[in-house]
Amino acid sequence: MVYLQISLTVLPEDRPAAAAIYSLYRAPFLAQAKGARSKELLVRDEDVQVLHGFDSVENAKAYLDSAVFNQDVVIALKPLLQNAPDIRIYATA
């Protein structure tokens, strides 16, 4: 399993809006992103994380270059972000 972790700094009052964006794009991600296995929203005191599961590193990287990610998700989240997202890809051993 490969995980694409995107950490977002979002003010507490904007977190419901960020969660709504997550909910809007969760089903299309799972149905359409090549190799998609899971998508979870993790809310912490310091940030909000979206953890995407993929079958390969290549498919995780391809999602970051996809139109749906760059033209839909990023555009929707941009007004809520306090700084640039921290994006990491992890492969399980």
PyMOL Python script that loads the backbone (N, CA, C, O; Angstrom):
from pymol import cmd

cmd.read_pdbstr("""\
ATOM      1  N   MET A   1       0.858  -1.175   0.000  1.00  0.00           N
ATOM      2  CA  MET A   1       0.000   0.000   0.000  1.00  0.00           C
ATOM      3  C   MET A   1       0.896   1.227   0.000  1.00  0.00           C
ATOM      4  O   MET A   1       1.960   1.232   0.619  1.00  0.00           O
ATOM      5  N   VAL A   2       0.459   2.259  -0.694  1.00  0.00           N
ATOM      6  CA  VAL A   2       1.148   3.537  -0.779  1.00  0.00           C
ATOM      7  C   VAL A   2       0.192   4.601  -0.268  1.00  0.00           C
ATOM      8  O   VAL A   2      -0.999   4.579  -0.579  1.00  0.00           O
ATOM      9  N   TYR A   3       0.717   5.530   0.514  1.00  0.00           N
ATOM     10  CA  TYR A   3      -0.105   6.608   1.042  1.00  0.00           C
ATOM     11  C   TYR A   3       0.386   7.953   0.538  1.00  0.00           C
ATOM     12  O   TYR A   3       1.579   8.252   0.574  1.00  0.00           O
ATOM     13  N   LEU A   4      -0.541   8.746   0.075  1.00  0.00           N
ATOM     14  CA  LEU A   4      -0.300  10.138  -0.277  1.00  0.00           C
ATOM     15  C   LEU A   4      -0.911  10.951   0.859  1.00  0.00           C
ATOM     16  O   LEU A   4      -2.129  10.969   1.038  1.00  0.00           O
ATOM     17  N   GLN A   5      -0.056  11.620   1.622  1.00  0.00           N
ATOM     18  CA  GLN A   5      -0.506  12.407   2.768  1.00  0.00           C
ATOM     19  C   GLN A   5      -0.406  13.882   2.412  1.00  0.00           C
ATOM     20  O   GLN A   5       0.659  14.367   2.029  1.00  0.00           O
ATOM     21  N   ILE A   6      -1.508  14.584   2.540  1.00  0.00           N
ATOM     22  CA  ILE A   6      -1.527  16.020   2.290  1.00  0.00           C
ATOM     23  C   ILE A   6      -1.972  16.699   3.586  1.00  0.00           C
ATOM     24  O   ILE A   6      -3.110  16.542   4.028  1.00  0.00           O
ATOM     25  N   SER A   7      -1.042  17.460   4.188  1.00  0.00           N
ATOM     26  CA  SER A   7      -1.332  18.177   5.426  1.00  0.00           C
ATOM     27  C   SER A   7      -1.657  19.621   5.092  1.00  0.00           C
ATOM     28  O   SER A   7      -0.918  20.292   4.372  1.00  0.00           O
ATOM     29  N   LEU A   8      -2.781  20.086   5.630  1.00  0.00           N
ATOM     30  CA  LEU A   8      -3.301  21.417   5.328  1.00  0.00           C
ATOM     31  C   LEU A   8      -3.440  22.232   6.609  1.00  0.00           C
ATOM     32  O   LEU A   8      -4.045  21.771   7.577  1.00  0.00           O
ATOM     33  N   THR A   9      -2.887  23.429   6.619  1.00  0.00           N
ATOM     34  CA  THR A   9      -3.082  24.320   7.753  1.00  0.00           C
ATOM     35  C   THR A   9      -4.345  25.135   7.477  1.00  0.00           C
ATOM     36  O   THR A   9      -4.372  26.011   6.613  1.00  0.00           O
ATOM     37  N   VAL A  10      -5.385  24.814   8.242  1.00  0.00           N
ATOM     38  CA  VAL A  10      -6.701  25.432   8.076  1.00  0.00           C
ATOM     39  C   VAL A  10      -7.157  25.921   9.448  1.00  0.00           C
ATOM     40  O   VAL A  10      -7.076  25.183  10.431  1.00  0.00           O
ATOM     41  N   LEU A  11      -7.627  27.142   9.515  1.00  0.00           N
ATOM     42  CA  LEU A  11      -8.121  27.676  10.779  1.00  0.00           C
ATOM     43  C   LEU A  11      -9.294  26.836  11.284  1.00  0.00           C
ATOM     44  O   LEU A  11     -10.065  26.309  10.483  1.00  0.00           O
ATOM     45  N   PRO A  12      -9.437  26.706  12.609  1.00  0.00           N
ATOM     46  CA  PRO A  12     -10.536  25.902  13.154  1.00  0.00           C
ATOM     47  C   PRO A  12     -11.909  26.284  12.605  1.00  0.00           C
ATOM     48  O   PRO A  12     -12.743  25.408  12.374  1.00  0.00           O
ATOM     49  N   GLU A  13     -12.155  27.565  12.396  1.00  0.00           N
ATOM     50  CA  GLU A  13     -13.468  27.990  11.894  1.00  0.00           C
ATOM     51  C   GLU A  13     -13.677  27.623  10.421  1.00  0.00           C
ATOM     52  O   GLU A  13     -14.811  27.622   9.940  1.00  0.00           O
ATOM     53  N   ASP A  14     -12.602  27.316   9.709  1.00  0.00           N
ATOM     54  CA  ASP A  14     -12.711  26.923   8.303  1.00  0.00           C
ATOM     55  C   ASP A  14     -12.707  25.409   8.096  1.00  0.00           C
ATOM     56  O   ASP A  14     -12.852  24.936   6.968  1.00  0.00           O
ATOM     57  N   ARG A  15     -12.545  24.666   9.152  1.00  0.00           N
ATOM     58  CA  ARG A  15     -12.472  23.206   9.018  1.00  0.00           C
ATOM     59  C   ARG A  15     -13.766  22.565   8.526  1.00  0.00           C
ATOM     60  O   ARG A  15     -13.696  21.599   7.766  1.00  0.00           O
ATOM     61  N   PRO A  16     -14.944  23.051   8.920  1.00  0.00           N
ATOM     62  CA  PRO A  16     -16.161  22.483   8.322  1.00  0.00           C
ATOM     63  C   PRO A  16     -16.197  22.639   6.800  1.00  0.00           C
ATOM     64  O   PRO A  16     -16.653  21.737   6.098  1.00  0.00           O
ATOM     65  N   ALA A  17     -15.727  23.764   6.292  1.00  0.00           N
ATOM     66  CA  ALA A  17     -15.687  23.971   4.838  1.00  0.00           C
ATOM     67  C   ALA A  17     -14.679  23.019   4.197  1.00  0.00           C
ATOM     68  O   ALA A  17     -14.942  22.468   3.128  1.00  0.00           O
ATOM     69  N   ALA A  18     -13.535  22.821   4.836  1.00  0.00           N
ATOM     70  CA  ALA A  18     -12.534  21.876   4.313  1.00  0.00           C
ATOM     71  C   ALA A  18     -13.095  20.459   4.321  1.00  0.00           C
ATOM     72  O   ALA A  18     -12.873  19.701   3.376  1.00  0.00           O
ATOM     73  N   ALA A  19     -13.815  20.095   5.371  1.00  0.00           N
ATOM     74  CA  ALA A  19     -14.426  18.763   5.444  1.00  0.00           C
ATOM     75  C   ALA A  19     -15.481  18.584   4.352  1.00  0.00           C
ATOM     76  O   ALA A  19     -15.632  17.491   3.807  1.00  0.00           O
ATOM     77  N   ALA A  20     -16.201  19.640   4.035  1.00  0.00           N
ATOM     78  CA  ALA A  20     -17.205  19.568   2.966  1.00  0.00           C
ATOM     79  C   ALA A  20     -16.534  19.322   1.614  1.00  0.00           C
ATOM     80  O   ALA A  20     -17.055  18.565   0.796  1.00  0.00           O
ATOM     81  N   ILE A  21     -15.395  19.949   1.377  1.00  0.00           N
ATOM     82  CA  ILE A  21     -14.653  19.727   0.127  1.00  0.00           C
ATOM     83  C   ILE A  21     -14.160  18.291   0.073  1.00  0.00           C
ATOM     84  O   ILE A  21     -14.248  17.641  -0.969  1.00  0.00           O
ATOM     85  N   TYR A  22     -13.640  17.788   1.193  1.00  0.00           N
ATOM     86  CA  TYR A  22     -13.218  16.393   1.267  1.00  0.00           C
ATOM     87  C   TYR A  22     -14.392  15.476   0.888  1.00  0.00           C
ATOM     88  O   TYR A  22     -14.238  14.576   0.063  1.00  0.00           O
ATOM     89  N   SER A  23     -15.544  15.706   1.485  1.00  0.00           N
ATOM     90  CA  SER A  23     -16.717  14.861   1.232  1.00  0.00           C
ATOM     91  C   SER A  23     -17.161  14.927  -0.231  1.00  0.00           C
ATOM     92  O   SER A  23     -17.559  13.916  -0.811  1.00  0.00           O
ATOM     93  N   LEU A  24     -17.092  16.110  -0.816  1.00  0.00           N
ATOM     94  CA  LEU A  24     -17.493  16.299  -2.207  1.00  0.00           C
ATOM     95  C   LEU A  24     -16.633  15.481  -3.169  1.00  0.00           C
ATOM     96  O   LEU A  24     -17.148  14.922  -4.137  1.00  0.00           O
ATOM     97  N   TYR A  25     -15.343  15.409  -2.912  1.00  0.00           N
ATOM     98  CA  TYR A  25     -14.423  14.754  -3.840  1.00  0.00           C
ATOM     99  C   TYR A  25     -14.029  13.327  -3.454  1.00  0.00           C
ATOM    100  O   TYR A  25     -13.294  12.679  -4.199  1.00  0.00           O
ATOM    101  N   ARG A  26     -14.494  12.827  -2.318  1.00  0.00           N
ATOM    102  CA  ARG A  26     -14.104  11.484  -1.872  1.00  0.00           C
ATOM    103  C   ARG A  26     -14.586  10.398  -2.841  1.00  0.00           C
ATOM    104  O   ARG A  26     -13.778   9.605  -3.324  1.00  0.00           O
ATOM    105  N   ALA A  27     -15.862  10.354  -3.123  1.00  0.00           N
ATOM    106  CA  ALA A  27     -16.411   9.304  -3.995  1.00  0.00           C
ATOM    107  C   ALA A  27     -15.834   9.372  -5.410  1.00  0.00           C
ATOM    108  O   ALA A  27     -15.455   8.333  -5.951  1.00  0.00           O
ATOM    109  N   PRO A  28     -15.752  10.554  -6.029  1.00  0.00           N
ATOM    110  CA  PRO A  28     -15.138  10.602  -7.356  1.00  0.00           C
ATOM    111  C   PRO A  28     -13.675  10.151  -7.355  1.00  0.00           C
ATOM    112  O   PRO A  28     -13.220   9.509  -8.302  1.00  0.00           O
ATOM    113  N   PHE A  29     -12.944  10.484  -6.298  1.00  0.00           N
ATOM    114  CA  PHE A  29     -11.559  10.029  -6.186  1.00  0.00           C
ATOM    115  C   PHE A  29     -11.501   8.510  -6.181  1.00  0.00           C
ATOM    116  O   PHE A  29     -10.738   7.911  -6.939  1.00  0.00           O
ATOM    117  N   LEU A  30     -12.297   7.894  -5.335  1.00  0.00           N
ATOM    118  CA  LEU A  30     -12.275   6.426  -5.216  1.00  0.00           C
ATOM    119  C   LEU A  30     -12.725   5.746  -6.504  1.00  0.00           C
ATOM    120  O   LEU A  30     -12.234   4.669  -6.841  1.00  0.00           O
ATOM    121  N   ALA A  31     -13.649   6.365  -7.221  1.00  0.00           N
ATOM    122  CA  ALA A  31     -14.169   5.764  -8.450  1.00  0.00           C
ATOM    123  C   ALA A  31     -13.284   6.015  -9.668  1.00  0.00           C
ATOM    124  O   ALA A  31     -13.248   5.191 -10.582  1.00  0.00           O
ATOM    125  N   GLN A  32     -12.573   7.137  -9.694  1.00  0.00           N
ATOM    126  CA  GLN A  32     -11.905   7.543 -10.924  1.00  0.00           C
ATOM    127  C   GLN A  32     -10.385   7.582 -10.879  1.00  0.00           C
ATOM    128  O   GLN A  32      -9.753   7.401 -11.920  1.00  0.00           O
ATOM    129  N   ALA A  33      -9.776   7.808  -9.735  1.00  0.00           N
ATOM    130  CA  ALA A  33      -8.312   7.909  -9.672  1.00  0.00           C
ATOM    131  C   ALA A  33      -7.707   6.515  -9.840  1.00  0.00           C
ATOM    132  O   ALA A  33      -8.065   5.582  -9.122  1.00  0.00           O
ATOM    133  N   LYS A  34      -6.799   6.390 -10.781  1.00  0.00           N
ATOM    134  CA  LYS A  34      -6.180   5.099 -11.060  1.00  0.00           C
ATOM    135  C   LYS A  34      -5.450   4.587  -9.821  1.00  0.00           C
ATOM    136  O   LYS A  34      -4.615   5.287  -9.247  1.00  0.00           O
ATOM    137  N   GLY A  35      -5.770   3.374  -9.420  1.00  0.00           N
ATOM    138  CA  GLY A  35      -5.108   2.732  -8.286  1.00  0.00           C
ATOM    139  C   GLY A  35      -5.581   3.190  -6.922  1.00  0.00           C
ATOM    140  O   GLY A  35      -4.996   2.798  -5.913  1.00  0.00           O
ATOM    141  N   ALA A  36      -6.628   4.014  -6.856  1.00  0.00           N
ATOM    142  CA  ALA A  36      -7.124   4.514  -5.569  1.00  0.00           C
ATOM    143  C   ALA A  36      -7.688   3.379  -4.725  1.00  0.00           C
ATOM    144  O   ALA A  36      -8.440   2.541  -5.224  1.00  0.00           O
ATOM    145  N   ARG A  37      -7.330   3.356  -3.464  1.00  0.00           N
ATOM    146  CA  ARG A  37      -7.799   2.316  -2.540  1.00  0.00           C
ATOM    147  C   ARG A  37      -8.596   2.878  -1.361  1.00  0.00           C
ATOM    148  O   ARG A  37      -9.513   2.227  -0.858  1.00  0.00           O
ATOM    149  N   SER A  38      -8.240   4.092  -0.924  1.00  0.00           N
ATOM    150  CA  SER A  38      -8.921   4.668   0.242  1.00  0.00           C
ATOM    151  C   SER A  38      -8.677   6.166   0.278  1.00  0.00           C
ATOM    152  O   SER A  38      -7.791   6.684  -0.401  1.00  0.00           O
ATOM    153  N   LYS A  39      -9.486   6.857   1.090  1.00  0.00           N
ATOM    154  CA  LYS A  39      -9.300   8.287   1.321  1.00  0.00           C
ATOM    155  C   LYS A  39      -9.899   8.604   2.679  1.00  0.00           C
ATOM    156  O   LYS A  39     -11.080   8.354   2.921  1.00  0.00           O
ATOM    157  N   GLU A  40      -9.082   9.155   3.559  1.00  0.00           N
ATOM    158  CA  GLU A  40      -9.515   9.453   4.928  1.00  0.00           C
ATOM    159  C   GLU A  40      -9.179  10.901   5.280  1.00  0.00           C
ATOM    160  O   GLU A  40      -8.171  11.446   4.831  1.00  0.00           O
ATOM    161  N   LEU A  41     -10.034  11.508   6.084  1.00  0.00           N
ATOM    162  CA  LEU A  41      -9.809  12.856   6.598  1.00  0.00           C
ATOM    163  C   LEU A  41      -9.394  12.733   8.057  1.00  0.00           C
ATOM    164  O   LEU A  41     -10.100  12.132   8.866  1.00  0.00           O
ATOM    165  N   LEU A  42      -8.245  13.305   8.382  1.00  0.00           N
ATOM    166  CA  LEU A  42      -7.721  13.283   9.749  1.00  0.00           C
ATOM    167  C   LEU A  42      -7.658  14.717  10.257  1.00  0.00           C
ATOM    168  O   LEU A  42      -6.982  15.556   9.662  1.00  0.00           O
ATOM    169  N   VAL A  43      -8.354  15.005  11.349  1.00  0.00           N
ATOM    170  CA  VAL A  43      -8.383  16.350  11.905  1.00  0.00           C
ATOM    171  C   VAL A  43      -7.600  16.344  13.213  1.00  0.00           C
ATOM    172  O   VAL A  43      -7.902  15.593  14.140  1.00  0.00           O
ATOM    173  N   ARG A  44      -6.585  17.203  13.258  1.00  0.00           N
ATOM    174  CA  ARG A  44      -5.762  17.340  14.456  1.00  0.00           C
ATOM    175  C   ARG A  44      -5.823  18.788  14.913  1.00  0.00           C
ATOM    176  O   ARG A  44      -6.306  19.650  14.179  1.00  0.00           O
ATOM    177  N   ASP A  45      -5.340  19.063  16.116  1.00  0.00           N
ATOM    178  CA  ASP A  45      -5.329  20.444  16.611  1.00  0.00           C
ATOM    179  C   ASP A  45      -4.492  21.344  15.721  1.00  0.00           C
ATOM    180  O   ASP A  45      -4.845  22.504  15.508  1.00  0.00           O
ATOM    181  N   GLU A  46      -3.379  20.824  15.192  1.00  0.00           N
ATOM    182  CA  GLU A  46      -2.461  21.667  14.431  1.00  0.00           C
ATOM    183  C   GLU A  46      -2.739  21.721  12.926  1.00  0.00           C
ATOM    184  O   GLU A  46      -2.283  22.645  12.253  1.00  0.00           O
ATOM    185  N   ASP A  47      -3.482  20.744  12.389  1.00  0.00           N
ATOM    186  CA  ASP A  47      -3.753  20.752  10.953  1.00  0.00           C
ATOM    187  C   ASP A  47      -4.850  19.764  10.593  1.00  0.00           C
ATOM    188  O   ASP A  47      -5.402  19.070  11.448  1.00  0.00           O
ATOM    189  N   VAL A  48      -5.146  19.722   9.308  1.00  0.00           N
ATOM    190  CA  VAL A  48      -6.077  18.752   8.743  1.00  0.00           C
ATOM    191  C   VAL A  48      -5.264  17.955   7.727  1.00  0.00           C
ATOM    192  O   VAL A  48      -4.529  18.535   6.928  1.00  0.00           O
ATOM    193  N   GLN A  49      -5.391  16.641   7.756  1.00  0.00           N
ATOM    194  CA  GLN A  49      -4.671  15.804   6.806  1.00  0.00           C
ATOM    195  C   GLN A  49      -5.649  14.979   5.994  1.00  0.00           C
ATOM    196  O   GLN A  49      -6.664  14.502   6.501  1.00  0.00           O
ATOM    197  N   VAL A  50      -5.321  14.825   4.728  1.00  0.00           N
ATOM    198  CA  VAL A  50      -6.072  13.920   3.871  1.00  0.00           C
ATOM    199  C   VAL A  50      -5.102  12.811   3.494  1.00  0.00           C
ATOM    200  O   VAL A  50      -4.041  13.060   2.921  1.00  0.00           O
ATOM    201  N   LEU A  51      -5.483  11.591   3.823  1.00  0.00           N
ATOM    202  CA  LEU A  51      -4.645  10.426   3.591  1.00  0.00           C
ATOM    203  C   LEU A  51      -5.283   9.596   2.492  1.00  0.00           C
ATOM    204  O   LEU A  51      -6.347   9.007   2.679  1.00  0.00           O
ATOM    205  N   HIS A  52      -4.615   9.556   1.338  1.00  0.00           N
ATOM    206  CA  HIS A  52      -5.091   8.817   0.166  1.00  0.00           C
ATOM    207  C   HIS A  52      -4.323   7.514   0.067  1.00  0.00           C
ATOM    208  O   HIS A  52      -3.095   7.520   0.158  1.00  0.00           O
ATOM    209  N   GLY A  53      -5.009   6.402  -0.116  1.00  0.00           N
ATOM    210  CA  GLY A  53      -4.352   5.122  -0.311  1.00  0.00           C
ATOM    211  C   GLY A  53      -4.327   4.749  -1.780  1.00  0.00           C
ATOM    212  O   GLY A  53      -5.332   4.884  -2.478  1.00  0.00           O
ATOM    213  N   PHE A  54      -3.174   4.279  -2.252  1.00  0.00           N
ATOM    214  CA  PHE A  54      -2.993   3.874  -3.651  1.00  0.00           C
ATOM    215  C   PHE A  54      -2.324   2.512  -3.719  1.00  0.00           C
ATOM    216  O   PHE A  54      -1.779   2.014  -2.734  1.00  0.00           O
ATOM    217  N   ASP A  55      -2.381   1.922  -4.911  1.00  0.00           N
ATOM    218  CA  ASP A  55      -1.717   0.647  -5.135  1.00  0.00           C
ATOM    219  C   ASP A  55      -0.259   0.794  -5.546  1.00  0.00           C
ATOM    220  O   ASP A  55       0.485  -0.186  -5.527  1.00  0.00           O
ATOM    221  N   SER A  56       0.171   2.018  -5.923  1.00  0.00           N
ATOM    222  CA  SER A  56       1.567   2.216  -6.332  1.00  0.00           C
ATOM    223  C   SER A  56       1.983   3.674  -6.169  1.00  0.00           C
ATOM    224  O   SER A  56       1.146   4.576  -6.147  1.00  0.00           O
ATOM    225  N   VAL A  57       3.283   3.884  -6.057  1.00  0.00           N
ATOM    226  CA  VAL A  57       3.834   5.235  -5.985  1.00  0.00           C
ATOM    227  C   VAL A  57       3.524   5.988  -7.271  1.00  0.00           C
ATOM    228  O   VAL A  57       3.201   7.176  -7.235  1.00  0.00           O
ATOM    229  N   GLU A  58       3.620   5.311  -8.395  1.00  0.00           N
ATOM    230  CA  GLU A  58       3.360   5.934  -9.685  1.00  0.00           C
ATOM    231  C   GLU A  58       1.943   6.502  -9.765  1.00  0.00           C
ATOM    232  O   GLU A  58       1.743   7.608 -10.265  1.00  0.00           O
ATOM    233  N   ASN A  59       0.967   5.749  -9.275  1.00  0.00           N
ATOM    234  CA  ASN A  59      -0.419   6.227  -9.308  1.00  0.00           C
ATOM    235  C   ASN A  59      -0.650   7.376  -8.331  1.00  0.00           C
ATOM    236  O   ASN A  59      -1.447   8.272  -8.610  1.00  0.00           O
ATOM    237  N   ALA A  60       0.035   7.361  -7.190  1.00  0.00           N
ATOM    238  CA  ALA A  60      -0.064   8.481  -6.246  1.00  0.00           C
ATOM    239  C   ALA A  60       0.492   9.750  -6.886  1.00  0.00           C
ATOM    240  O   ALA A  60      -0.119  10.815  -6.792  1.00  0.00           O
ATOM    241  N   LYS A  61       1.649   9.640  -7.535  1.00  0.00           N
ATOM    242  CA  LYS A  61       2.245  10.796  -8.209  1.00  0.00           C
ATOM    243  C   LYS A  61       1.366  11.281  -9.359  1.00  0.00           C
ATOM    244  O   LYS A  61       1.221  12.485  -9.569  1.00  0.00           O
ATOM    245  N   ALA A  62       0.788  10.353 -10.094  1.00  0.00           N
ATOM    246  CA  ALA A  62      -0.077  10.719 -11.223  1.00  0.00           C
ATOM    247  C   ALA A  62      -1.298  11.496 -10.736  1.00  0.00           C
ATOM    248  O   ALA A  62      -1.746  12.423 -11.411  1.00  0.00           O
ATOM    249  N   TYR A  63      -1.839  11.133  -9.584  1.00  0.00           N
ATOM    250  CA  TYR A  63      -2.989  11.862  -9.043  1.00  0.00           C
ATOM    251  C   TYR A  63      -2.624  13.319  -8.773  1.00  0.00           C
ATOM    252  O   TYR A  63      -3.433  14.216  -9.012  1.00  0.00           O
ATOM    253  N   LEU A  64      -1.413  13.561  -8.277  1.00  0.00           N
ATOM    254  CA  LEU A  64      -0.977  14.932  -8.002  1.00  0.00           C
ATOM    255  C   LEU A  64      -0.896  15.774  -9.271  1.00  0.00           C
ATOM    256  O   LEU A  64      -0.993  17.000  -9.212  1.00  0.00           O
ATOM    257  N   ASP A  65      -0.721  15.124 -10.411  1.00  0.00           N
ATOM    258  CA  ASP A  65      -0.659  15.821 -11.698  1.00  0.00           C
ATOM    259  C   ASP A  65      -2.002  15.869 -12.417  1.00  0.00           C
ATOM    260  O   ASP A  65      -2.111  16.468 -13.487  1.00  0.00           O
ATOM    261  N   SER A  66      -3.023  15.245 -11.839  1.00  0.00           N
ATOM    262  CA  SER A  66      -4.316  15.124 -12.517  1.00  0.00           C
ATOM    263  C   SER A  66      -5.091  16.438 -12.532  1.00  0.00           C
ATOM    264  O   SER A  66      -4.890  17.309 -11.686  1.00  0.00           O
ATOM    265  N   ALA A  67      -5.971  16.557 -13.503  1.00  0.00           N
ATOM    266  CA  ALA A  67      -6.821  17.740 -13.632  1.00  0.00           C
ATOM    267  C   ALA A  67      -7.766  17.871 -12.442  1.00  0.00           C
ATOM    268  O   ALA A  67      -7.960  18.972 -11.926  1.00  0.00           O
ATOM    269  N   VAL A  68      -8.351  16.768 -12.003  1.00  0.00           N
ATOM    270  CA  VAL A  68      -9.301  16.850 -10.880  1.00  0.00           C
ATOM    271  C   VAL A  68      -8.597  17.377  -9.628  1.00  0.00           C
ATOM    272  O   VAL A  68      -9.179  18.164  -8.882  1.00  0.00           O
ATOM    273  N   PHE A  69      -7.364  16.955  -9.392  1.00  0.00           N
ATOM    274  CA  PHE A  69      -6.646  17.453  -8.217  1.00  0.00           C
ATOM    275  C   PHE A  69      -6.292  18.929  -8.382  1.00  0.00           C
ATOM    276  O   PHE A  69      -6.569  19.736  -7.495  1.00  0.00           O
ATOM    277  N   ASN A  70      -5.691  19.277  -9.492  1.00  0.00           N
ATOM    278  CA  ASN A  70      -5.182  20.637  -9.680  1.00  0.00           C
ATOM    279  C   ASN A  70      -6.242  21.669 -10.038  1.00  0.00           C
ATOM    280  O   ASN A  70      -6.133  22.827  -9.633  1.00  0.00           O
ATOM    281  N   GLN A  71      -7.249  21.281 -10.777  1.00  0.00           N
ATOM    282  CA  GLN A  71      -8.243  22.247 -11.226  1.00  0.00           C
ATOM    283  C   GLN A  71      -9.499  22.266 -10.358  1.00  0.00           C
ATOM    284  O   GLN A  71     -10.257  23.235 -10.391  1.00  0.00           O
ATOM    285  N   ASP A  72      -9.724  21.216  -9.592  1.00  0.00           N
ATOM    286  CA  ASP A  72     -10.922  21.166  -8.756  1.00  0.00           C
ATOM    287  C   ASP A  72     -10.571  21.252  -7.272  1.00  0.00           C
ATOM    288  O   ASP A  72     -10.948  22.212  -6.601  1.00  0.00           O
ATOM    289  N   VAL A  73      -9.861  20.265  -6.763  1.00  0.00           N
ATOM    290  CA  VAL A  73      -9.580  20.190  -5.327  1.00  0.00           C
ATOM    291  C   VAL A  73      -8.719  21.365  -4.860  1.00  0.00           C
ATOM    292  O   VAL A  73      -9.071  22.043  -3.894  1.00  0.00           O
ATOM    293  N   VAL A  74      -7.609  21.609  -5.530  1.00  0.00           N
ATOM    294  CA  VAL A  74      -6.709  22.688  -5.118  1.00  0.00           C
ATOM    295  C   VAL A  74      -7.417  24.047  -5.176  1.00  0.00           C
ATOM    296  O   VAL A  74      -7.278  24.858  -4.261  1.00  0.00           O
ATOM    297  N   ILE A  75      -8.161  24.288  -6.230  1.00  0.00           N
ATOM    298  CA  ILE A  75      -8.886  25.565  -6.375  1.00  0.00           C
ATOM    299  C   ILE A  75      -9.914  25.731  -5.247  1.00  0.00           C
ATOM    300  O   ILE A  75     -10.060  26.822  -4.695  1.00  0.00           O
ATOM    301  N   ALA A  76     -10.619  24.655  -4.910  1.00  0.00           N
ATOM    302  CA  ALA A  76     -11.635  24.729  -3.857  1.00  0.00           C
ATOM    303  C   ALA A  76     -11.013  24.974  -2.484  1.00  0.00           C
ATOM    304  O   ALA A  76     -11.575  25.708  -1.670  1.00  0.00           O
ATOM    305  N   LEU A  77      -9.860  24.366  -2.225  1.00  0.00           N
ATOM    306  CA  LEU A  77      -9.226  24.499  -0.912  1.00  0.00           C
ATOM    307  C   LEU A  77      -8.422  25.787  -0.729  1.00  0.00           C
ATOM    308  O   LEU A  77      -8.242  26.254   0.396  1.00  0.00           O
ATOM    309  N   LYS A  78      -7.948  26.351  -1.817  1.00  0.00           N
ATOM    310  CA  LYS A  78      -7.019  27.482  -1.755  1.00  0.00           C
ATOM    311  C   LYS A  78      -7.463  28.614  -0.815  1.00  0.00           C
ATOM    312  O   LYS A  78      -6.633  29.100  -0.046  1.00  0.00           O
ATOM    313  N   PRO A  79      -8.726  29.054  -0.838  1.00  0.00           N
ATOM    314  CA  PRO A  79      -9.123  30.152   0.057  1.00  0.00           C
ATOM    315  C   PRO A  79      -9.066  29.784   1.553  1.00  0.00           C
ATOM    316  O   PRO A  79      -9.060  30.673   2.404  1.00  0.00           O
ATOM    317  N   LEU A  80      -9.026  28.510   1.867  1.00  0.00           N
ATOM    318  CA  LEU A  80      -9.035  28.065   3.261  1.00  0.00           C
ATOM    319  C   LEU A  80      -7.644  27.852   3.839  1.00  0.00           C
ATOM    320  O   LEU A  80      -7.493  27.747   5.056  1.00  0.00           O
ATOM    321  N   LEU A  81      -6.630  27.786   2.990  1.00  0.00           N
ATOM    322  CA  LEU A  81      -5.279  27.427   3.425  1.00  0.00           C
ATOM    323  C   LEU A  81      -4.520  28.623   3.982  1.00  0.00           C
ATOM    324  O   LEU A  81      -4.576  29.727   3.440  1.00  0.00           O
ATOM    325  N   GLN A  82      -3.810  28.377   5.077  1.00  0.00           N
ATOM    326  CA  GLN A  82      -2.974  29.401   5.695  1.00  0.00           C
ATOM    327  C   GLN A  82      -1.572  29.419   5.101  1.00  0.00           C
ATOM    328  O   GLN A  82      -0.878  30.432   5.185  1.00  0.00           O
ATOM    329  N   ASN A  83      -1.149  28.307   4.500  1.00  0.00           N
ATOM    330  CA  ASN A  83       0.145  28.212   3.818  1.00  0.00           C
ATOM    331  C   ASN A  83       0.093  27.043   2.843  1.00  0.00           C
ATOM    332  O   ASN A  83      -0.929  26.366   2.732  1.00  0.00           O
ATOM    333  N   ALA A  84       1.173  26.814   2.152  1.00  0.00           N
ATOM    334  CA  ALA A  84       1.215  25.734   1.161  1.00  0.00           C
ATOM    335  C   ALA A  84       1.059  24.376   1.837  1.00  0.00           C
ATOM    336  O   ALA A  84       1.590  24.172   2.929  1.00  0.00           O
ATOM    337  N   PRO A  85       0.345  23.449   1.213  1.00  0.00           N
ATOM    338  CA  PRO A  85       0.189  22.109   1.781  1.00  0.00           C
ATOM    339  C   PRO A  85       1.531  21.383   1.846  1.00  0.00           C
ATOM    340  O   PRO A  85       2.422  21.613   1.028  1.00  0.00           O
ATOM    341  N   ASP A  86       1.651  20.515   2.822  1.00  0.00           N
ATOM    342  CA  ASP A  86       2.805  19.626   2.942  1.00  0.00           C
ATOM    343  C   ASP A  86       2.376  18.299   2.320  1.00  0.00           C
ATOM    344  O   ASP A  86       1.466  17.645   2.829  1.00  0.00           O
ATOM    345  N   ILE A  87       3.018  17.898   1.230  1.00  0.00           N
ATOM    346  CA  ILE A  87       2.626  16.698   0.485  1.00  0.00           C
ATOM    347  C   ILE A  87       3.747  15.670   0.581  1.00  0.00           C
ATOM    348  O   ILE A  87       4.902  15.960   0.270  1.00  0.00           O
ATOM    349  N   ARG A  88       3.384  14.450   1.020  1.00  0.00           N
ATOM    350  CA  ARG A  88       4.360  13.363   1.169  1.00  0.00           C
ATOM    351  C   ARG A  88       3.761  12.066   0.655  1.00  0.00           C
ATOM    352  O   ARG A  88       2.552  11.846   0.728  1.00  0.00           O
ATOM    353  N   ILE A  89       4.633  11.212   0.135  1.00  0.00           N
ATOM    354  CA  ILE A  89       4.220   9.892  -0.317  1.00  0.00           C
ATOM    355  C   ILE A  89       5.013   8.867   0.477  1.00  0.00           C
ATOM    356  O   ILE A  89       6.235   8.960   0.589  1.00  0.00           O
ATOM    357  N   TYR A  90       4.298   7.881   1.031  1.00  0.00           N
ATOM    358  CA  TYR A  90       4.899   6.815   1.822  1.00  0.00           C
ATOM    359  C   TYR A  90       4.521   5.466   1.233  1.00  0.00           C
ATOM    360  O   TYR A  90       3.381   5.271   0.811  1.00  0.00           O
ATOM    361  N   ALA A  91       5.460   4.542   1.201  1.00  0.00           N
ATOM    362  CA  ALA A  91       5.181   3.168   0.790  1.00  0.00           C
ATOM    363  C   ALA A  91       5.359   2.268   2.008  1.00  0.00           C
ATOM    364  O   ALA A  91       6.343   2.391   2.738  1.00  0.00           O
ATOM    365  N   THR A  92       4.413   1.372   2.223  1.00  0.00           N
ATOM    366  CA  THR A  92       4.538   0.445   3.345  1.00  0.00           C
ATOM    367  C   THR A  92       5.545  -0.640   3.005  1.00  0.00           C
ATOM    368  O   THR A  92       5.743  -0.983   1.839  1.00  0.00           O
ATOM    369  N   ALA A  93       6.168  -1.166   4.031  1.00  0.00           N
ATOM    370  CA  ALA A  93       7.190  -2.208   3.843  1.00  0.00           C
ATOM    371  C   ALA A  93       6.538  -3.589   3.781  1.00  0.00           C
ATOM    372  O   ALA A  93       7.233  -4.593   3.627  1.00  0.00           O
TER     373      ALA A  93
END
""", "prot")
cmd.dss("prot")
cmd.show_as("cartoon", "prot")
cmd.util.cbc("prot")
cmd.orient("prot")
